[in-house]
Amino acid sequence: MKGNVIVGQSGGPTSAINSSLAGVYRTAIDRGAKKVYGMRHGIQGLLEEKYIDLSEHIRNELDEELLKRTPAAYLGSCRYKLPEIHENPEIFEKIFGILDKLEIECFIYIGGNDSMDTIKKLSDYAIVKGYTTKFIGVPKTIDNDLALTDHTPGYGSAAKYIGTSTKEIIRDSNALEYGKGLVTVIEIMGRNAGWLTGAAALSKGEDCEGPDLIYLPELAFDVEKFVEKVKGLLEKKQSVVVAVSEGIRLADGRYVCELTDGVDYVDAFGHKQLSGTANYLACRIANELGCKARGIELSTLQRAASHLVSRIDIIEAYQVGGAAVKAADEGDTGEMVILERISDDPYQCTTSLRNVHKVSNVEKVVPRKWINEDGDYVTEEFLNYVKPLIQGDVPPIMVDGIPRHLYHNDKW
């Protein structure tokens, strides 16, 4: 590698995303990159020429280990949508002017569907205009909805947290007793894909019965039928725990949370901010059945719980970061690194590349056969898929009883 590398992070953070950043940095240095720059807040920050020299922040092996254990996007993230090339070529000229000034040989972008759209547009522009910079995408999303890859780094740790938290909520609910019973509705992230919500079933085992019902956004949701099912369960038991995706929709296409006043903000990619599903359903249950009901939103805790990451997840996040640099160094561009599962038992996975045009703006959803016939739980096949991804632990580096993270000054 003769030039410099620049890396950015985009979209919703995860507890494993910085392990990919560490993999990019270490592999680039080992392959001879002169400098490894980090974009501050992704492509949006790059357009404002906000970037740092990562060698000033990752100074030794301890810093690398702390970075792997630090949640959220260390470099800062964004949700910036690049225009189509023909709509605003000036933006692309500005980006490539900055890349030329920094002598960038390799541009690495860590993110999900929308981030791969950025890689697609930049690599297409480079090819059309004759720029030699290589553009490679690194998968990241707790939603696990990127196409062509078996799974995405970040998902395994989020699934582990959801399974653990669901189990703890069930234990807490079972300890309480109310005259007409208690219903707990857990709201889990997932706009159109139910990979995260399905992970609530990981709580089920010899010491826990798991949630009573699980609803994924892949199937239409019927509020009246839901209330009737909960009513039937309350006739048999004191405590009912339900896991629902934030993105569950009615048959007419409306999000359940749109039955409240909880959907106002829309981002640059047209995504509505989803919130309030659990509280709406809990209120509906309480009003119609007269029992105590509560809604719990796991919210950003799902993607920020670095104290409970999966070792497999952290290792694979590091690997895909390194694989991206290797691919660019060997001449590939317009590609995304993917994970290919070789076997479940023993679990084995390797990296490969796929053309980013086949990945960007395509969502991978939970197969219908992995959801039970009634549409209110996941199957054993789903659990067999996810269980290998949550194995192992990465103990935090504790200081004064609290996990230590890699710290930076926001004024950089």
Secondary structure, 3 states (H helix, E strand, C coil): CCCEEEEEECCCCCCCHHHHHHHHHHHHHHCCCCCEEEECCHHHHHHCCCEEEHHHCCCCHHHHHHHHCCCCCCCCCCCCCCCCCCCCHHHHHHHHHHHHHCCEEEEEEEECHHHHHHHHHHHHHHHHHCCCCEEEEEECCCCCCECCCCCCCCHHHHHHHHHHHHHHHHHHHHCCCCCCCEEEEEEECCCCCCHHHHHHHHHCECCECCCCEEECCCCCCCHHHHHHHHHHHHCCCCEEEEEEECCCECCCCCEHHHHCCCCCCECCCCCECCCCHHHHHHHHHHHHHCCEEEEEECCCHHHHCHHHCEHHHHHHHHHHHHHHHHHHHCCCCCEEEEEEEEEECCEEEEEEEEEHHHCCCCECCCCHHHECCCCCCECHHHHHHHHHHHCCECCCCEECCEECCCCCCCCC
